[in-house]
Amino acid sequence: MVRIAGVNLPDNKRIEIALTYIYGVGKSASTKLLNELKIDLNKRTKDLTDKEADTIRDKVEKGMLIEGDLRRSLSQDIKRLKEINSYRGLRHKLSLPVRGQRTKTNARTKRGKRVTMGSGRAKAEKK
C-alpha cells in the first residue's frame, strides 16, 4: 500500500485515479503529474516500484498545495472575506449561496428546510 501525504492509496485502482484520493489532486492534475514523471497512467498502484512511488511522493508533497495546507488556505481566504465585509464574505456569514445562485426556490442545502412559496393568504384558524 502506497502512502502519500498521509493518505493510503487503494491498491487495485489505476494510479491516475488513486492519486485523486488526495485532497487537492484532481484527475487532470494527476494526469499532468504522471506524464511529467513519465509513469504509465494505466499502471495499478500495487504495481508501482518503490522508486516510482518515491518520485510521486516527492513531487506531490513538495510541489503542490494539498490536504491540511490547502484546507487551511481556503478557510483563511473565507475568513479574510468576512473581515473586510465584502459581499462574498457577508454571504458566507449568513450561510447563503456565494456565487450568485437564486435563493427564492432553491438553495435548500445552504438555507435549511423552510417554507419558500405559498398562496399569500394567512392560514385559517383551526376550530
ABEGO torsion letter per residue (X at the ends): XBBBGGBBBBAABBAAAAAAABBGBBAAAAAAAAAAAGBBAABBAAABBAAAAAAAAAAAAAABBBEAAAAAAAAAAAAAAAAAGBAAAAAAAAGBBAAGBBAAABGAAAAEBBBABBAGBBBBBBX
